Amino acid sequence: MQGDFASWLQIKTMNAQQVFDFAVKSLSSLYEKREAENIAIWLLEDKLGLTRAGLQIHGQEVISEVKANELAFKLTRLLKGEPIQ
């Protein structure tokens, strides 16, 4: 990922499923795919209230700009190696 602003720009235009896919792809540079998926689900649960099942149902919903900012900020921190808290 190319920095905070680039992350925000990309996530800002995505729906929940696209954010999940983007997070998994980005996190796969640091983690095995399954772990990257688990972290991405945790991120969506924490910031959007979406579980894995919720992602199936609401994955096409547009994310608000505020939530996109929160997701981009947290994903950027995770990609810098900060632990999940």
N, C-alpha and C positions, 0 to 999 in steps of 0.2 A: 504494500500500500504506500502511496506517495505522500503521506503527510496528512495533517489534520484537515486542511481545507479541501483537498482532493477527496478524502473520505466523506466529508460532509456533503460535497457536491454530488457524489455518486449515490449515497444513501438517501439524500433528500428527494430524489425522483423515483424511489423504489416502493413497491408494496412489500408486505411482510415476507412473502415467499422469496422474493428477490433479495431481500436483506439477509435472510437465512442462507441462501445459496452463496451470496457474496461473502458473508462472514466465514462460512465453511471453507470456501476457496482461499480466502486470505489467511485464515488460521492454520490451514494445511501446510503452510511453510514452516510452522513451529511444532505442530502436533500431527499425530496419525489421524487419518480421516475420521474414524469413529469418535475420537476424543474431540476433534474440531467440531463435529456435529453436536456432541453433548454440550460443549461450551457455547455454541451458537444458540442452542435451545435455551440454555440458562440465560443468555443475554436477552432473548425475546421474552422469556418469562419475567425477567426482572424489569425490563423497560416497557414492554407492551402488555404484559399479563397473558401472553399466549403460551400454552403448553404445546407439546407435539401434536396432540389431537386438535387443539385450537388452531394451529397453523394449517392443518388440513381444511378446516371449515372457513377460516377467516384470512387465509393466505393472500387473497387477491385484494384485500382492503388497503387503501392508501394510508400511509403513515403521515401524521401531522408533522409540521416543521419542527416543533418543539421535541417530539419524540425522535425525529431523525437526528437532531443535534445531540441528544442524549446517547443514542445508539452509536453515532460516529465517534463521539468522545470516548465512550467506553471501549469500543472496538480498537481504537487507536492505542489506548492504554494497554489493552490485552496484547496487541501486536508488538508493543515495546517490552513485553515480558513481564508485565505486572501480573501478580496472581489474581485469581477470581476471589472476590470478597463478598 
